[in-house]
């Protein structure tokens, strides 16, 4: 037995196991006389060099595998609630540059997406393919969590999510601000040629509307002058009184007819706006100006500016 202890101090574990087996056989031969009656079963706690194992340490999964370039066993600690399949594969490639391709498949051969959480992956066995070499990975069964443990886990997930949101809020707001600025610039570029066409159409419509109003004033002036001339120079007031009454009544009928047709009160500002829009749309069709597209771009620009204002207000509050 002294020989075995000396070998143990000088040999690696695997070689020591072999030498221990030989010494045990020799001792049995010396005692029993025949080696064929010696029956032995070989047991080894050494993991094969190419095997991928999954163990749990301190509640976290520990994936152990052999790196293809350096032929070294390497351990990767997985954070199930935060790590994904894509991040795990990226960690493998960062650790060993010799890993050109890496993918994970189910036991049936279906590829698992990179966005899948490692917590879901480790529920069942899977295949890890590294440089076109497939490794069968067996995941240890986990105890079914109790309701209390599940509630604690969900509470922890909520806290982690809130903490992550708070820590990355300013960064995400900065990215959103940059995106909104780019969107606003793009909308302004689209609106610039339309604004020029719209300004010309608006000026033309305004001029025609103003001319129509002046024409109405001129007609009323002519009507008043004609009634005065007929009253004082041609006929007497007794004759013209019924005429003016029917003219006033006719004007009232015209105003009422305007309300029936347009469903709007007859006010001078409303009449001017309505007439302006009529001239504007007529001229837009002549010049092939898309009013709907212009209005949509203006609405999008207003919404983007309002969103930018809110984002900048949030950034100021974070600071």
C-alpha positions in Angstrom: 0.0 0.0 0.0 3.0 2.2 0.4 3.6 1.8 -3.3 0.1 3.0 -4.1 0.6 6.1 -1.9 3.9 6.9 -3.7 2.2 6.6 -7.1 -0.6 8.8 -5.9 1.7 11.6 -5.1 3.5 11.4 -8.5 0.8 10.4 -11.1 -2.2 12.2 -12.5 -5.6 11.1 -11.5 -6.4 8.9 -14.5 -3.0 7.2 -14.5 -3.2 6.7 -10.8 -6.5 4.9 -11.2 -4.9 2.6 -13.7 -1.9 1.9 -11.5 -4.2 1.4 -8.5 -6.1 -1.2 -10.5 -2.9 -3.1 -11.4 -1.7 -3.1 -7.8 -5.1 -4.4 -6.6 -4.9 -7.2 -9.2 -1.3 -8.1 -8.1 -2.4 -8.3 -4.4 -5.4 -10.4 -5.3 -3.1 -12.8 -7.3 -0.8 -13.1 -4.3 -3.7 -14.0 -2.0 -5.9 -16.2 -4.3 -3.4 -17.5 -6.9 -5.4 -17.0 -10.1 -6.3 -13.7 -11.8 -9.3 -15.1 -13.8 -11.4 -15.3 -10.6 -10.9 -11.6 -10.0 -14.0 -9.7 -11.1 -13.8 -5.9 -11.1 -16.0 -3.0 -12.3 -14.3 0.2 -13.5 -15.8 3.4 -12.0 -14.4 6.9 -12.8 -15.4 10.3 -11.7 -13.4 12.0 -14.5 -15.6 13.7 -17.1 -14.7 12.8 -20.7 -12.9 15.7 -22.3 -15.5 16.3 -25.1 -18.6 16.1 -22.9 -20.7 19.2 -22.2 -22.1 19.2 -18.7 -24.7 21.4 -17.0 -24.5 21.8 -13.2 -26.1 24.2 -10.7 -23.9 26.1 -8.3 -25.3 28.6 -5.9 -28.6 28.4 -7.8 -27.0 29.4 -11.2 -26.5 27.0 -14.1 -22.8 26.2 -14.9 -22.1 25.0 -18.4 -18.7 23.2 -18.8 -17.3 22.4 -22.2 -14.0 21.9 -24.0 -12.8 24.8 -26.1 -11.9 23.5 -29.6 -8.8 25.6 -30.1 -7.0 25.2 -26.8 -8.5 21.9 -25.8 -9.2 23.3 -22.3 -12.2 22.8 -20.1 -14.0 26.1 -19.6 -16.9 27.0 -17.4 -19.6 29.5 -18.3 -22.0 30.9 -15.7 -25.4 31.5 -17.1 -27.9 34.0 -15.8 -31.2 32.4 -16.8 -33.5 35.4 -16.4 -31.1 37.8 -18.3 -29.1 35.6 -20.7 -30.4 34.5 -24.1 -29.2 31.8 -26.5 -27.7 34.5 -28.7 -25.7 36.0 -25.8 -24.5 32.6 -24.7 -23.2 31.7 -28.1 -21.6 35.1 -28.4 -19.8 34.4 -25.1 -18.5 31.1 -26.5 -17.1 32.8 -29.6 -15.5 35.6 -27.6 -13.8 33.1 -25.4 -12.4 31.0 -28.3 -11.8 32.7 -31.6 -11.5 29.3 -33.2 -15.3 28.9 -32.9 -16.5 30.0 -36.4 -20.1 28.7 -36.1 -22.2 27.9 -33.1 -25.9 27.0 -32.9 -28.3 25.3 -30.5 -31.0 22.8 -31.6 -33.7 20.9 -29.8 -33.4 17.2 -29.3 -35.7 16.8 -32.3 -33.3 18.9 -34.5 -35.3 22.2 -34.6 -33.1 25.3 -34.3 -33.7 27.5 -31.3 -33.9 31.2 -31.9 -31.3 33.6 -30.5 -33.9 35.5 -28.5 -34.9 32.5 -26.4 -34.1 32.9 -22.7 -31.6 30.4 -21.3 -34.0 29.7 -18.5 -36.4 28.2 -21.0 -33.6 26.3 -22.9 -32.3 24.6 -19.7 -35.7 23.0 -19.1 -35.0 20.3 -21.6 -32.1 18.5 -23.2 -30.6 20.1 -26.3 -27.8 19.9 -28.9 -25.0 22.3 -29.1 -23.3 22.5 -32.5 -19.8 24.0 -32.6 -17.9 24.1 -35.9 -20.4 21.5 -37.3 -19.7 19.1 -34.4 -22.9 18.2 -32.4 -22.8 17.7 -28.7 -25.7 16.2 -26.8 -26.3 18.2 -23.6 -28.4 16.7 -20.8 -29.9 19.2 -18.4 -30.4 18.1 -14.8 -34.0 18.0 -13.6 -34.9 20.9 -11.4 -37.3 20.7 -8.5 -40.7 22.2 -9.2 -40.8 25.5 -7.5 -43.4 26.2 -4.8 -46.0 28.9 -5.1 -44.0 31.0 -2.6 -40.8 30.6 -4.6 -42.6 31.4 -7.8 -44.0 34.6 -6.3 -40.5 35.6 -5.0 -39.1 34.9 -8.5 -41.7 37.0 -10.2 -41.1 39.8 -7.7 -37.4 39.6 -8.3 -38.0 39.8 -12.1 -40.1 42.8 -11.6 -37.4 44.5 -9.5 -34.7 43.7 -12.0 -36.8 45.0 -14.9 -37.5 48.2 -13.0 -33.9 48.7 -12.1 -32.8 48.0 -15.7 -35.4 50.5 -17.0 -34.2 53.2 -14.6 -30.5 52.6 -15.4 -31.1 52.7 -19.2 -33.9 55.3 -19.3 -31.6 58.2 -20.1 -29.8 56.2 -22.8 -33.0 55.1 -24.4 -34.4 58.6 -24.3 -31.3 59.9 -26.0 -31.7 57.3 -28.8 -35.4 58.3 -29.1 -34.5 62.0 -29.3 -32.0 61.3 -32.0 -34.5 59.2 -33.9 -37.2 62.0 -33.6 -34.7 64.6 -34.8 -34.0 62.5 -37.9 -37.7 62.0 -38.5 -38.4 65.7 -38.2 -35.6 66.5 -40.7 -36.9 64.0 -43.1 -40.5 65.3 -42.9 -39.2 68.9 -43.4 -37.4 67.8 -46.5 -40.6 66.3 -47.9 -42.7 69.3 -47.0 -40.3 71.9 -48.5 -41.4 71.6 -52.1 -45.0 71.2 -51.1 -44.9 74.3 -49.0 -43.7 76.3 -52.0 -46.6 75.0 -54.2 -49.1 75.5 -51.4 -48.0 79.1 -50.8 -48.6 80.0 -54.5 -52.0 78.3 -54.5 -52.9 80.1 -51.2 -51.9 83.5 -52.6 -54.0 83.0 -55.7 -57.0 81.8 -53.7 -56.7 84.7 -51.3 -56.6 87.2 -54.1 -59.8 85.7 -55.7 -61.6 85.6 -52.4 -60.7 89.2 -51.7 -61.8 90.2 -55.2 -65.2 88.5 -54.6 -65.7 90.3 -51.3 -65.0 93.7 -53.0 -67.4 92.8 -55.8 -70.1 92.1 -53.2 -69.5 95.4 -51.6 -69.7 97.1 -54.9 -73.1 95.4 -55.7 -74.6 96.5 -52.4 -73.4 100.0 -53.0 -75.0 100.0 -56.5 -78.2 98.6 -55.0 -78.4 101.3 -52.3 -77.6 104.1 -54.8 -80.3 102.8 -57.2 -82.9 102.7 -54.5 -82.1 106.2 -53.4 -82.2 107.5 -57.0 -85.6 105.8 -57.6 -87.0 107.1 -54.3 -86.0 110.8 -54.5 -85.7 111.5 -58.2 -88.0 109.1 -60.1 -90.7 107.9 -57.8 -92.0 108.8 -54.3 -91.4 106.9 -51.1 -95.0 105.5 -51.2 -94.2 103.7 -54.4 -90.6 102.4 -53.4 -91.5 101.3 -49.9 -93.0 97.9 -51.0 -90.1 97.5 -53.4 -87.5 97.8 -50.6 -89.6 95.5 -48.4 -89.5 92.7 -51.0 -85.8 93.3 -51.6 -85.1 92.9 -47.9 -87.3 89.7 -47.8 -85.4 88.3 -50.8 -82.0 88.9 -49.0 -83.4 87.0 -45.9 -84.4 84.1 -48.1 -80.8 84.0 -49.6 -79.2 83.9 -46.1 -81.6 81.1 -45.0 -80.9 79.1 -48.2 -77.1 79.4 -47.4 -77.7 77.9 -44.0 -79.8 75.0 -45.4 -77.1 74.2 -48.0 -74.0 74.6 -45.9 -75.3 74.0 -42.4 -73.4 77.1 -41.2 -74.5 80.5 -40.0 -74.2 83.3 -42.6 -71.3 85.3 -41.2 -68.8 87.2 -43.3 -65.8 85.3 -41.8 -67.4 81.9 -42.5 -68.3 82.9 -46.0 -64.8 84.1 -46.7 -63.2 80.9 -45.3 -65.6 78.7 -47.3 -64.9 80.6 -50.5 -61.2 80.5 -50.0 -61.2 76.7 -49.6 -63.3 76.3 -52.8 -60.8 78.4 -54.7 -57.8 76.6 -53.1 -59.0 73.0 -53.9 -59.9 74.0 -57.4 -56.5 75.4 -58.0 -54.8 72.4 -56.3 -56.5 70.0 -58.8 -55.2 72.2 -61.7 -51.7 72.0 -60.4 -51.9 68.4 -59.2 -51.2 69.3 -55.6 -52.0 66.4 -53.2 -53.8 68.1 -50.3 -54.3 64.8 -48.4 -50.5 64.0 -48.5 -49.6 67.5 -47.4 -52.0 67.4 -44.4 -50.7 64.0 -43.4 -47.1 65.2 -43.5 -48.1 68.2 -41.4 -49.8 66.0 -38.8 -46.8 63.7 -38.6 -44.5 66.7 -38.2 -46.6 68.1 -35.4 -46.7 64.7 -33.6 -43.0 64.3 -33.9 -42.4 67.7 -32.5 -44.7 67.0 -29.6 -43.0 63.7 -28.9 -39.6 65.4 -29.0 -40.8 68.0 -26.5 -41.9 65.2 -24.1 -38.6 63.3 -24.5 -36.5 66.3 -23.8 -38.7 67.1 -20.7 -38.1 63.5 -19.5 -34.3 63.9 -20.0 -34.3 67.1 -18.0 -36.2 65.3 -15.2 -33.7 62.5 -15.2 -30.8 64.9 -14.8 
